[in-house]
Amino acid sequence: MIQKPVYRPDVFKIHPVWNAAYSGFYADIPLNTNAMHQGDKLRILSRWTSDLTGNTDLIGPYYTMDYNTNLANLDIFNVNGNQLEATGWHASNNIVGRPYHYVILYDATTNREITRQRVQDGIDRPDVANVYKNILAASKSGFDVKFDLTNVNLGHNLQIISRYSDGANGEGHNLDYWFPPKRLVSGDLGNYGNLDNVSINNGKIHFTGWNATNYSQLEPNRFLILYDVTDNKQVAFTKLSANVQRGDVNKAYPSIQGAGQSGYDVTFDADNLTYGHTYALVSRYSTDSNDNGNNGAHVDHWFNNALVFNQQGYSIDSLTLENKPAKNDLNKAKVAPKADVAKSDADAKKDADTTKGNDSKDPQTPATINQLTVSGWMASDASGQYPNAYVILLDANGKEVTRQKVTLTGRPDVQKAFPVILNSDNSGFSATFNLSDDQLKQLQKDGIQFVLRYSSDANHGEGNRVDQWTHKYAFKNNKFVQL
């Protein structure tokens, strides 16, 4: 019942009838929309009556509500940290019987729904209610949702759908409003990069290069990931705290924002590497600042075959033969016990334990001793796992004569020439073998060869091992020469 009519001089001016100046009304009529059903029609009746309850002597017009109106606006649709924020409103009289409000994130590029969130309580929007007074619940039509960006491609056309549904899961008889799709990353969507250099030194693997993409506008956290392609797993990662200036990249890719700061210079411990495996370097830009940036929208550039960890090399720089006076310190050949490289580990160790080698304790000590000295370098990616270095002397038939465990020395020249071989900076060796006259005569007749070995066995040089077999050498003009 209207207790205080509203003064309407505008009405009286057009319709100068009785009480027209006080014909206005204003009333708040509570509605339980949950008790209403789809298709229900609402009409407003203004009634004059002599009955205080308003039930007799009915006089007055009907006002019908418009059910076809479906209005909405998306105020904010942007990346905020590691989330995608969507804020706006959706109002319609057709929400009657549809009590469940959902906001859906949709990938219009791939035509699939990414995720959805239920709006538990509509946000107060008095501005909407003030403009659309004839729409039910316009005052509570607001929404503000934040989506996790994992597996979201910000270079795709993303779309927000606001849905009122009679299904608790958002599926059923629905009233949808599709907002226009929007691509959040602007400009060139290319992901460009190059791996400029790889080197291993002092137990560290070093990568330099660049990676430039406009995705970095919204995905500013940068990571470099070392990935084991053989085992299909991440080995190590690092988050870049500073970018390397790359004016050359900026000149080549002027359409990419941040191209001038796209360089990287990172190192990883070589202990993370496994001999025989292949590794990729992954450059990542992400909205996620934690861990390796995987839990957020991110874009990766894969530098495949960045490192094939099975490289090795060697060189015999010097091979000399001398005949020296036999002294106690020379008679004792500083070699590991002999084991045939062609035998099994068990047999080789048995031989090594029983063979006296060239250790001269015979009372009939010769007056002179023959010394064969070989020096050079031996480098292998296996040296990290198999750190014990041996030089093995073979006869022309590949049968072992003797072996010596060697201590490797610095070779910066080798590291410069072979920067991607592990421990190439410490690959120098020199081994001296003491030979009997009979041994020497046979070797001079038949020739020799060496095996350069890295082994897991520190005592005998057996166990897990990686060998490099050198060229064969023949004895000519009083010296051994390579064939």
C-alpha positions as CSV (number, residue, x, y, z in Angstrom):
1,M,0.0,0.0,0.0
2,I,1.4,3.4,-1.0
3,Q,1.4,5.5,2.1
4,K,3.0,8.6,0.6
5,P,2.2,9.3,-3.1
6,V,5.0,10.8,-5.1
7,Y,4.6,14.4,-6.3
8,R,4.4,14.4,-10.2
9,P,3.8,17.9,-11.5
10,D,4.9,16.7,-15.0
11,V,2.0,14.2,-15.1
12,F,-0.5,16.9,-13.9
13,K,0.7,19.2,-16.6
14,I,-0.1,16.6,-19.3
15,H,-3.1,15.0,-17.6
16,P,-4.9,17.7,-15.5
17,V,-7.2,15.2,-13.8
18,W,-8.0,14.7,-10.1
19,N,-4.9,13.9,-8.0
20,A,-2.6,13.7,-11.1
21,A,-0.1,15.9,-9.3
22,Y,0.3,13.1,-6.6
23,S,-0.1,10.1,-8.9
24,G,3.5,8.9,-8.6
25,F,4.5,5.9,-6.6
26,Y,7.6,4.2,-5.4
27,A,7.6,0.7,-3.9
28,D,10.1,-2.1,-3.0
29,I,8.4,-5.4,-3.5
30,P,10.4,-8.4,-2.2
31,L,10.7,-11.3,-4.7
32,N,11.9,-14.8,-4.0
33,T,13.3,-15.6,-7.4
34,N,14.2,-19.1,-6.3
35,A,10.5,-19.9,-5.9
36,M,9.8,-18.7,-9.4
37,H,10.0,-20.8,-12.5
38,Q,11.3,-20.3,-16.0
39,G,8.6,-18.9,-18.2
40,D,6.8,-17.2,-15.3
41,K,5.5,-13.8,-16.3
42,L,5.6,-10.8,-13.9
43,R,3.2,-7.9,-14.1
44,I,2.9,-4.9,-11.9
45,L,-0.6,-3.7,-11.2
46,S,-1.3,-0.2,-9.8
47,R,-4.6,-0.3,-8.0
48,W,-7.0,2.1,-6.5
49,T,-9.5,0.5,-4.2
50,S,-11.8,1.2,-1.3
51,D,-10.6,-2.0,0.4
52,L,-7.7,-1.5,2.9
53,T,-6.4,-4.9,1.9
54,G,-6.6,-4.0,-1.8
55,N,-8.7,-6.9,-2.8
56,T,-12.0,-5.4,-4.0
57,D,-13.1,-2.6,-6.3
58,L,-10.2,-3.2,-8.7
59,I,-9.2,-0.2,-10.8
60,G,-5.8,0.3,-12.4
61,P,-3.4,-0.6,-15.2
62,Y,-1.0,-3.6,-15.6
63,Y,2.7,-3.1,-16.3
64,T,4.5,-6.1,-17.9
65,M,8.2,-6.9,-17.3
66,D,10.5,-7.4,-20.4
67,Y,12.1,-10.9,-20.3
68,N,14.1,-10.6,-23.5
69,T,16.7,-8.2,-22.1
70,N,20.1,-9.9,-21.6
71,L,22.7,-7.3,-20.7
72,A,26.3,-7.5,-19.5
73,N,29.7,-5.8,-19.6
74,L,33.3,-7.0,-19.0
75,D,35.0,-4.2,-17.1
76,I,38.4,-6.0,-16.6
77,F,40.0,-8.9,-18.5
78,N,43.7,-8.9,-17.9
79,V,46.6,-10.9,-16.5
80,N,47.3,-10.0,-12.8
81,G,50.4,-11.7,-11.6
82,N,49.9,-15.5,-12.1
83,Q,46.1,-15.1,-12.6
84,L,43.7,-14.0,-15.2
85,E,41.2,-11.6,-13.8
86,A,37.7,-11.1,-15.2
87,T,35.4,-8.5,-13.6
88,G,32.1,-7.2,-14.9
89,W,28.3,-7.7,-14.6
90,H,25.5,-9.7,-16.2
91,A,21.8,-8.8,-15.6
92,S,18.6,-10.3,-17.1
93,N,15.1,-10.9,-16.1
94,N,15.5,-14.4,-17.5
95,I,17.6,-15.5,-14.5
96,V,14.3,-16.6,-12.9
97,G,14.7,-20.3,-12.1
98,R,18.4,-20.2,-12.8
99,P,20.0,-19.7,-9.4
100,Y,23.6,-20.9,-10.4
101,H,25.9,-18.3,-11.8
102,Y,29.1,-19.4,-13.5
103,V,31.9,-17.5,-15.3
104,I,33.6,-19.6,-18.0
105,L,37.0,-19.1,-19.6
106,Y,36.9,-20.3,-23.2
107,D,39.6,-20.7,-25.8
108,A,38.1,-19.4,-29.0
109,T,41.2,-20.4,-31.0
110,T,40.8,-24.1,-30.2
111,N,37.0,-23.9,-29.5
112,R,37.2,-25.5,-26.1
113,E,36.4,-24.5,-22.5
114,I,39.4,-24.1,-20.3
115,T,37.9,-23.8,-16.9
116,R,34.9,-22.3,-15.0
117,Q,34.2,-20.7,-11.6
118,R,30.9,-20.4,-9.8
119,V,29.9,-17.0,-8.5
120,Q,28.6,-17.7,-5.0
121,D,27.3,-14.3,-4.2
122,G,26.8,-11.6,-6.8
123,I,28.8,-8.4,-6.2
124,D,26.8,-5.2,-5.4
125,R,26.4,-3.1,-8.6
126,P,24.3,-0.1,-7.7
127,D,25.5,1.6,-10.9
128,V,23.8,-1.2,-12.9
129,A,20.6,-1.1,-10.9
130,N,20.4,2.6,-11.3
131,V,20.5,2.4,-15.1
132,Y,18.5,-0.8,-15.4
133,K,15.8,-0.4,-12.8
134,N,13.4,-2.9,-14.5
135,I,15.9,-5.8,-14.4
136,L,15.6,-8.3,-11.6
137,A,18.7,-8.5,-9.3
138,A,20.6,-5.9,-11.3
139,S,21.9,-4.6,-8.0
140,K,23.7,-8.0,-7.4
141,S,24.7,-8.7,-11.0
142,G,28.5,-8.2,-10.5
143,F,31.2,-10.8,-10.7
144,D,35.0,-10.8,-10.1
145,V,36.8,-14.1,-10.8
146,K,40.4,-15.1,-11.1
147,F,41.5,-18.0,-13.1
148,D,44.7,-20.1,-12.7
149,L,46.9,-19.6,-15.8
150,T,48.3,-23.1,-16.0
151,N,47.8,-24.4,-19.5
152,V,46.4,-21.1,-20.8
153,N,47.9,-19.8,-24.0
154,L,47.8,-16.0,-23.8
155,G,48.4,-15.7,-27.5
156,H,45.1,-17.4,-28.3
157,N,41.7,-15.6,-28.5
158,L,40.3,-16.0,-25.0
159,Q,36.6,-15.4,-24.3
160,I,34.5,-15.0,-21.1
161,I,31.0,-16.5,-20.9
162,S,28.7,-15.5,-18.1
163,R,26.1,-18.2,-17.5
164,Y,23.0,-18.5,-15.3
165,S,21.9,-22.1,-15.1
166,D,19.4,-24.3,-13.3
167,G,22.1,-27.0,-13.1
168,A,24.3,-27.0,-10.0
169,N,27.3,-27.7,-12.2
170,G,26.4,-25.1,-14.7
171,E,24.9,-27.5,-17.2
172,G,21.2,-27.6,-17.8
173,H,18.8,-24.9,-19.0
174,N,21.2,-22.0,-19.4
175,L,21.2,-18.2,-20.1
176,D,24.6,-17.3,-21.5
177,Y,26.3,-14.0,-22.4
178,W,29.3,-14.4,-24.7
179,F,31.8,-11.5,-24.4
180,P,33.9,-10.7,-27.5
181,P,37.2,-12.8,-27.6
182,K,40.4,-11.0,-26.8
183,R,44.0,-11.9,-27.5
184,L,46.0,-10.7,-24.6
185,V,49.5,-10.9,-26.2
186,S,49.8,-8.3,-28.9
187,G,51.9,-8.2,-32.0
188,D,54.1,-10.9,-33.5
189,L,53.5,-14.2,-31.7
190,G,56.8,-15.7,-32.9
191,N,59.2,-17.3,-30.4
192,Y,62.7,-16.8,-31.6
193,G,66.0,-17.9,-30.2
194,N,69.5,-19.2,-30.7
195,L,72.0,-21.2,-28.7
196,D,75.3,-19.4,-29.4
197,N,77.8,-21.4,-27.4
198,V,78.2,-24.5,-25.1
199,S,81.3,-25.2,-23.1
200,I,82.4,-27.3,-20.1
201,N,85.1,-26.1,-17.7
202,N,85.9,-26.6,-14.1
203,G,83.0,-29.0,-13.6
204,K,80.5,-26.5,-15.0
205,I,78.5,-26.6,-18.2
206,H,78.0,-23.1,-19.7
207,F,75.3,-22.0,-22.2
208,T,75.0,-18.6,-23.9
209,G,72.4,-17.4,-26.4
210,W,69.2,-15.5,-26.6
211,N,65.4,-16.0,-26.7
212,A,63.0,-13.2,-27.7
213,T,59.1,-13.3,-27.8
214,N,56.2,-10.9,-27.2
215,Y,54.8,-13.4,-24.7
216,S,57.4,-11.9,-22.3
217,Q,55.0,-8.8,-22.0
218,L,52.7,-10.8,-19.8
219,E,55.0,-13.7,-18.9
220,P,58.0,-11.8,-17.4
221,N,59.6,-14.6,-15.2
222,R,62.4,-16.2,-17.1
223,F,63.9,-19.7,-16.6
224,L,66.6,-21.8,-18.3
225,I,66.0,-25.6,-17.9
226,L,68.5,-28.4,-18.5
227,Y,66.4,-31.3,-19.8
228,D,67.6,-35.0,-20.1
229,V,66.0,-36.1,-23.4
230,T,67.2,-39.7,-22.9
231,D,65.4,-40.0,-19.6
232,N,62.7,-37.6,-20.4
233,K,63.1,-35.5,-17.3
234,Q,64.3,-32.2,-16.0
235,V,67.8,-32.3,-14.6
236,A,68.3,-28.7,-13.4
237,F,66.9,-25.2,-13.8
238,T,67.8,-21.7,-12.9
239,K,65.7,-18.5,-12.8
240,L,67.3,-15.5,-14.5
241,S,67.7,-12.5,-12.2
242,A,69.2,-10.3,-15.0
243,N,69.0,-10.5,-18.8
244,V,72.0,-10.1,-21.1
245,Q,71.9,-7.1,-23.5
246,R,71.5,-8.1,-27.1
247,G,71.5,-5.1,-29.5
248,D,72.0,-7.5,-32.5
249,V,68.8,-9.3,-31.7
250,N,66.9,-6.0,-31.2
251,K,68.1,-4.9,-34.6
252,A,67.0,-8.2,-36.2
253,Y,63.6,-8.4,-34.5
254,P,62.3,-4.8,-34.0
255,S,58.7,-6.1,-33.6
256,I,59.5,-8.0,-30.5
257,Q,59.3,-6.1,-27.2
258,G,62.3,-6.7,-25.0
259,A,64.4,-8.2,-27.8
260,G,67.3,-6.1,-26.8
261,Q,67.3,-7.8,-23.3
262,S,66.8,-11.3,-24.6
263,G,70.3,-12.8,-23.9
264,Y,71.1,-15.4,-21.4
265,D,74.3,-16.7,-19.8
266,V,73.9,-19.6,-17.4
267,T,75.9,-22.5,-15.9
268,F,74.9,-25.8,-14.4
269,D,76.9,-28.4,-12.5
270,A,78.3,-31.0,-14.8
271,D,77.7,-33.6,-12.0
272,N,74.0,-33.5,-13.2
273,L,75.0,-35.1,-16.5
274,T,74.9,-38.8,-17.4
275,Y,77.4,-40.2,-19.9
276,G,75.7,-41.3,-23.1
277,H,72.6,-39.1,-22.7
278,T,71.4,-36.3,-24.9
279,Y,70.3,-33.0,-23.3
280,A,68.1,-30.1,-24.4
281,L,68.2,-26.5,-23.1
282,V,64.7,-25.0,-22.6
283,S,64.3,-21.2,-22.4
284,R,61.0,-20.4,-20.6
285,Y,58.9,-17.2,-20.0
286,S,56.2,-17.6,-17.4
287,T,53.6,-15.8,-15.3
288,D,54.6,-18.1,-12.5
289,S,57.6,-16.8,-10.5
290,N,58.1,-20.0,-8.4
291,D,60.1,-23.2,-9.0
292,N,60.7,-23.6,-12.7
293,G,57.7,-21.5,-13.8
294,N,55.6,-24.5,-14.8
295,N,52.5,-23.6,-12.8
296,G,51.3,-20.7,-14.9
297,A,50.9,-19.5,-18.5
298,H,54.3,-20.1,-20.1
299,V,56.0,-20.4,-23.5
300,D,59.1,-22.5,-24.1
301,H,61.8,-22.4,-26.7
302,W,63.6,-25.8,-27.0
303,F,67.2,-25.9,-28.1
304,N,67.3,-29.6,-29.0
305,N,70.5,-31.5,-29.0
306,A,72.2,-28.7,-27.0
307,L,74.6,-31.3,-25.6
308,V,75.2,-34.9,-26.7
309,F,77.1,-36.2,-23.7
310,N,79.2,-38.9,-25.2
311,Q,82.1,-37.0,-26.7
312,Q,85.8,-38.0,-26.3
313,G,89.1,-37.4,-27.9
314,Y,92.8,-38.0,-27.4
315,S,96.3,-37.3,-28.8
316,I,99.6,-39.0,-28.4
317,D,102.0,-36.0,-28.3
318,S,105.2,-37.9,-27.5
319,L,106.5,-41.5,-27.5
320,T,110.1,-42.1,-26.5
321,L,112.2,-45.1,-25.8
322,E,115.2,-44.9,-23.5
323,N,117.7,-47.4,-22.0
324,K,118.7,-46.3,-18.5
325,P,120.9,-47.8,-15.8
326,A,118.9,-50.0,-13.5
327,K,118.5,-48.5,-10.1
328,N,116.1,-49.5,-7.3
329,D,113.7,-46.7,-8.0
330,L,113.8,-47.4,-11.7
331,N,113.6,-51.2,-11.4
332,K,110.2,-50.9,-9.7
333,A,107.8,-50.1,-12.5
334,K,105.2,-47.7,-11.2
335,V,102.3,-49.5,-12.8
336,A,99.1,-51.0,-11.7
337,P,99.0,-54.8,-11.8
338,K,98.6,-56.1,-15.3
339,A,95.2,-57.3,-16.5
340,D,94.3,-58.4,-20.1
341,V,91.8,-55.8,-21.6
342,A,90.3,-58.7,-23.6
343,K,89.4,-60.8,-20.5
344,S,86.4,-60.6,-18.3
345,D,86.6,-58.4,-15.2
346,A,86.9,-61.5,-12.9
347,D,89.7,-63.1,-14.9
348,A,91.4,-59.7,-15.4
349,K,91.4,-59.1,-11.6
350,K,92.7,-62.6,-11.0
351,D,95.6,-61.9,-13.3
352,A,96.2,-58.5,-11.8
353,D,96.4,-60.0,-8.3
354,T,98.9,-62.7,-9.3
355,T,101.0,-60.9,-11.9
356,K,104.2,-59.2,-10.7
357,G,104.4,-57.0,-13.8
358,N,107.8,-55.4,-14.1
359,D,108.4,-55.0,-10.4
360,S,112.1,-56.1,-10.3
361,K,112.9,-57.9,-7.0
362,D,114.8,-60.7,-8.7
363,P,118.3,-60.9,-7.3
364,Q,119.5,-61.1,-10.9
365,T,118.8,-57.4,-11.6
366,P,119.7,-56.3,-15.1
367,A,122.3,-53.6,-15.5
368,T,120.0,-51.5,-17.6
369,I,116.2,-51.1,-18.0
370,N,114.2,-50.1,-21.0
371,Q,111.7,-47.3,-20.5
372,L,108.9,-46.5,-22.9
373,T,107.3,-43.1,-22.1
374,V,104.0,-42.0,-23.7
375,S,102.5,-38.6,-23.1
376,G,99.6,-36.6,-24.5
377,W,96.0,-36.0,-23.5
378,M,92.8,-38.1,-23.1
379,A,89.4,-36.5,-22.6
380,S,86.0,-38.0,-22.3
381,D,82.6,-37.1,-21.1
382,A,82.7,-40.4,-19.1
383,S,85.4,-38.9,-16.8
384,G,82.8,-37.6,-14.4
385,Q,81.3,-41.0,-13.7
386,Y,84.5,-43.0,-14.2
387,P,87.2,-40.8,-12.7
388,N,90.2,-43.2,-12.7
389,A,92.5,-42.8,-15.7
390,Y,94.7,-45.6,-17.0
391,V,97.1,-46.0,-19.9
392,I,97.3,-49.6,-21.1
393,L,100.1,-50.9,-23.4
394,L,99.2,-53.6,-25.9
395,D,101.2,-55.7,-28.3
396,A,100.3,-55.8,-32.0
397,N,97.8,-58.6,-31.3
398,G,95.8,-56.5,-28.8
399,K,97.1,-58.4,-25.8
400,E,97.9,-56.4,-22.8
401,V,101.6,-56.0,-21.8
402,T,101.2,-53.7,-18.8
403,R,99.2,-50.8,-17.6
404,Q,99.6,-47.7,-15.5
405,K,97.2,-45.5,-13.5
406,V,97.9,-41.9,-14.3
407,T,97.3,-38.6,-12.6
408,L,95.9,-36.1,-15.1
409,T,97.3,-32.6,-15.5
410,G,96.0,-29.3,-16.8
411,R,95.7,-28.8,-20.6
412,P,94.1,-25.4,-21.3
413,D,94.9,-25.8,-25.0
414,V,92.8,-29.0,-25.2
415,Q,89.9,-27.2,-23.4
416,K,90.1,-24.4,-25.9
417,A,90.0,-26.8,-28.8
418,F,87.3,-29.1,-27.3
419,P,85.2,-27.0,-25.0
420,V,82.3,-29.4,-24.9
421,I,84.2,-32.4,-23.6
422,L,84.0,-32.8,-19.8
423,N,87.3,-32.2,-18.0
424,S,89.2,-31.5,-21.2
425,D,90.9,-28.7,-19.2
426,N,92.5,-31.5,-17.0
427,S,93.3,-34.2,-19.5
428,G,97.1,-34.4,-19.8
429,F,98.9,-37.6,-19.0
430,S,102.4,-39.2,-19.1
431,A,103.1,-42.8,-18.4
432,T,106.4,-44.7,-18.3
433,F,106.6,-48.4,-18.8
434,N,109.6,-50.5,-17.8
435,L,110.2,-53.3,-20.2
436,S,112.5,-56.3,-20.2
437,D,114.8,-56.9,-23.1
438,D,112.6,-59.7,-24.3
439,Q,109.4,-57.7,-24.1
440,L,111.0,-54.8,-25.9
441,K,112.4,-57.0,-28.7
442,Q,109.0,-58.5,-29.3
443,L,107.3,-55.1,-29.3
444,Q,109.9,-53.7,-31.7
445,K,109.2,-56.6,-34.0
446,D,105.4,-56.7,-33.9
447,G,104.5,-53.1,-32.9
448,I,102.4,-51.6,-30.1
449,Q,99.1,-49.9,-29.4
450,F,97.6,-48.1,-26.4
451,V,94.2,-48.1,-24.7
452,L,93.3,-44.8,-22.9
453,R,90.8,-45.8,-20.2
454,Y,88.5,-44.1,-17.8
455,S,87.3,-46.5,-15.1
456,S,85.1,-46.8,-12.0
457,D,87.7,-49.1,-10.5
458,A,90.4,-47.2,-8.7
459,N,92.6,-50.2,-7.9
460,H,92.7,-52.3,-11.2
461,G,91.1,-50.1,-13.8
462,E,88.3,-52.7,-14.5
463,G,84.7,-52.3,-13.5
464,N,82.6,-49.8,-15.6
465,R,84.8,-48.2,-18.1
466,V,85.2,-46.3,-21.4
467,D,88.1,-46.9,-23.7
468,Q,89.8,-45.1,-26.5
469,W,92.1,-47.2,-28.7
470,T,94.9,-45.4,-30.3
471,H,96.5,-45.9,-33.6
472,K,99.1,-48.7,-33.9
473,Y,102.8,-47.9,-33.9
474,A,105.7,-49.7,-35.6
475,F,109.3,-49.6,-34.7
476,K,111.3,-47.8,-37.5
477,N,114.6,-46.0,-37.4
478,N,115.1,-46.7,-33.7
479,K,111.7,-45.3,-32.7
480,F,108.0,-46.1,-32.6
481,V,106.1,-44.3,-35.3
482,Q,102.3,-44.2,-36.0
483,L,101.1,-46.3,-38.8
